Amino acid sequence: MNAAVRAVVRMGIYVGAKVYFIHEGYQGMVDGGDNIKEATWESVSSMLQVGGTVIGSARCKEFRSHEGRLKAAHNLVQRSITNLCVIGGDGSLTGANLFREEWSGLLDELVQQGLIDKEAACSNSELHIVGMVGSIDNDFCGTDMTIGTDSALHRIIEVVDAIMTTAQRYLALVSALACGADWVFIPEMPPEDGWEDSMCQKLSESRSRGSRLNIIIVAEGAIDRKGLPITSDFVKDLVVRCLGFDTRVTILGHVQRGGTPSAFDRILASRMGVEAVLALLEASATTPACVVSLVGNQAVRLPLMECVQMTQEVQKAMDEKKFEEAVRLRGRYFLTSSTFDMIKYLKSSHQPPCQGQSHSFNVAVLNVGAPAAGMNAAVRSAVRVGITEGHKMFAVSDGFEGFYKGHVREKIKWGDVGGWTGQGGSLLGTKRTLPGKHLEKIAEQIKIHNINALLVIGGFEAFESLLQLYEARADYEELCIPMCMLPATISNNVAGTDLSIGADTSINAIVETCDRIKQSASGTKRRVFIIETMGGYCGYLATVGGLAAGADTVYIYEEPFDIRDLQANVEHLTQKMKTSIQRGIVLRNENSNENFTTDFIYQLYTEEGRGVFDCRKNILGHMQQGGAPSPFDRNFGTKIAAKAIQWITRTLKESYKGGRVFANSEDTACLLGMRRRALVFQPVSQLRDETDFVHRIPKEQWWLKLRPLMKILAKYKTSYDVSDSGQLEHVTRVRPKETNTSAAI
C-alpha cells in the first residue's frame, strides 16, 4: 500500500496537483483536522520497503451513515479536495462510490446548513474517484493481482519452505502450487464426497515411495460438498487416526500481512498509483468511478461497481453451493486451466491417459543456458502434466551438450520430480552449448530414444538453439517434431515475451539487497550507493529493480548516456541530498557503457558530492542468479509448462500420420511467452526479425516505458507517454465452456 501512496503523491505533485494524506481511512475523513494533511515529496521518502500502511487504515461505522458522509464532504470541501484515490477492498470501494453518487446532494445540505457558501459548492461540484485494490486475498474480480497478494505469498512460501528442510482462497490455491503441496482445500472447490479416503490413500502412496514429508494446505473458510467446515485440526485428527503419521498444524494468521513488500507488489503498486492519477485527471462527470486493474502485464481501468457486483456474485454462488460458478466468476487468473488442473493433479499420484489417445508419445525436457530460479518448477510441472496426458517423459541432463553425449534419462516417474518446485538453480543441469555443431549426434539420440517432441526451458541460448534445430529440419528428418521453448532467464532478454521465468526472483534479490544497503547506513551522514546489476546488455533488471527499490538513477545500454547526463544526475542528487533525504541509490547495468564503468561512476559521484554526501559501491554479481525461486516464478513456471505440454499434446496428435510424427511447419517450433494480456505461442522463425543477436536483446522492449515513471518518482522533470495508459473497459466474464481442462490461459 505504501508504494501506491508514494506513487500517487509523487505523480500528483508531478502533474501540478496539491496532494493530501487522509490518515486512518474514512475515519480520518469524517474527523478531519490533523487527519488530513498536505503531502510533500519528501514525506513519502523511504516508504517503499515498509510493510502495512504508513498513513493508517481504519474501519469507520460513522462513514456508513449519511451524517458521517456529510461531515466527510465538509472536510474535503474546506480543502478543495475533489479527487479521491481509494486503496482498499470491495467494501471501501463501494463506500467511495456511494459517496460520489451522493456528493451533489451533500453539498446542497452543507449550503443549506450554512457550512459552505454556494461558490464553494460550485467550485467543488464534482467528486472523482479511482480505486486500487489493496487486499492479500486477491478476491476482487476484474484484476489478476491485488496489491499485497504477492507479498503474502512470499510469507506463506517462506514458512512452508522452512517446514520442508492458509490463508484465504487464492493464497491457498497458489501457495499449494508454489510449494508442491500434496493436498489443498479451498472454499470454491470443495472436495468430492469420500475425500477422506482419497487423501489418506495419496499420503500413504507418497510415504511408500520414500517421501518423509507431506504438506496439506487448508484455506480459511474451506468446506465440503455439504457445506460443513474443513479445519486444519479436523484434517490433522483424520491423518493421525487413519495413518498414524506424526502431524503438526501451523496456522499462519496475520504473519501473511506483515513483512517487507515484495518487488512485484512495489512495481504493481507504483504502476497502479500513476495510472490512478492519470485516470483522475481524465475523469469527467459522466465517467463512472473506476478501479485500476492488472490484466496480464497491462494496466486497465474497469468500472468500479461492475467489479464489486461480480465479486458479490461469487459469494452468492458460494452460498448457493454453485461452486463451479464461483470459480468461473473469480476470473481468468484464478481459473487458468493449468492452475485449475494442477490442483486436481495434486490429489493423485497420476491420472489415466487422455480419453481417445491411442498412442503413447515420448516427450523430452531439457534446460539450456544459465540457471534461473523457477526452472525446476517448470520441469516438475511438465513431467507431471505430461504423465497425466499419457506421455512417457524423458529428461536430458546438461542441455544440448548432455543431449549429444547421450545423457538421456527415459521414463521419468511422477515421484522423480517431487520437491523440485522450491529449489533454485537447475536440477537437470544446464549448459550454454548450442546444438549447431552437434546436430548429427542430437538427431541420432532423438532416433535412438524415439523422442516425439521437445520442451526446451532456458534463456537466449535456448532461443538460438530452437532456431538452429528448426533451420536444420531440411537436413535431419529426426528434427521434424513439435518443439516448444519456455523463456527462463534472469535477464529477461528473449524476444516474444514480456516476462521470463527467473527474472522476478532476481529482482527480489536486487531489491532486498538495496533495502539492506540503505539500512546499513541508517544513522550515518548522507550517503549514495552505486550498485551494479547483471543482465548483459539488457537493462531490465536494473530498470525494474530500480523502480522497486526507489533508485534515483539507472544507467542501461538501451538508453545511451554521456558525461553531461552523468553531471546532471549528480547535480540532481546533490540538490535532493540538501533536503531531508538521507540516502541515494544509483543502479548501473553491467554492460551499460564500456567506458563509464561502475568504478568511474563511483569516483565521479564521490568527487562531485564532496561535502554533501559520501559514496559506497556494490557489485551484486551471481547472488542475483541464486536462491529459492519466488512465488511468482514458481507459479509462472508451473503454469506455462502445463500450457506448453497441452500444446505439445495437440500438436503431436495433429502431426501423427501413418504411424509416425512428422512436423516441419514453422508453427510447430514455438516460444510460449507473455504478450501484454495473454500467453501466446509464437514461431521462433518469426521472432528472428525481432531480435538483436549481437547484443542478445529484443529490438523492442516493453519495460522501457517504465523508465519515465521511474524518473518521475525520483523527481526528474521528464515527459510521460500516456499513449499506453489504461482505457475504461468492461468486466469480461469467463464463458462456461472455458472451465474445462483444455481452456486457454
Secondary structure, DSSP 8 states (H G I E B T S, - for coil): -HHHHHHHHHHHHHTT---EEETTHHHHHHH-GGGEEE--TGGGTT-TT--S-TT-----TGGGSHHHHHHHHHHHHHTT--EEEEEE-HHHHHHHHHHHHHHHHHHHHHHHTTSS-HHHHHHT---EEEEEEB-TT---TT-S--BTHHHHHHHHHHHHHHHH--BSHHHHHHHHHHHT-SEEE-TTS---TTHHHHHHHHHHHHHHTT-----EEEBTT-B-TTS-B--HHHHHHHHHHHH---------GGGGT-S---HHHHHHHHHHHHHHHHHHHH--TTS--EEEEEETTEEEEEEHHHHHHHHHHHHHHHHTT-HHHHHHHH-TTTT-HHHHHHHHHHTSS-----TT--S--EEEEEEESS--TTHHHHHHHHHHHHHHTT-EEEEESSHHHHHHTT-EE-S--GGGGTT-TT--S-TT-EE---SGGGHHHHHHHHHHTT--EEEEEESHHHHHHHHHHHHTTTT-GGG-S-EEEEEB-TT---TT-S--BTHHHHHHHHHHHHHHHHHHTTTSS-EEEEEEE--TT--HHHHHHHHHHT-SEEE-TTS---HHHHHHHHHHHHHHHTTT--EEEEEEETTS-SSS-HHHHHHHHHHHTTTT-EEEEEE-GGGGT-SS--HHHHHHHHHHHHHHHHHHHHHHHHHEETTEE---SGGGEEEEEEETTEEEEEEHHHHGGGEETTTTEESS-GGGGHHHHHHHHTT-------TTS--B-------GGGGSTT---
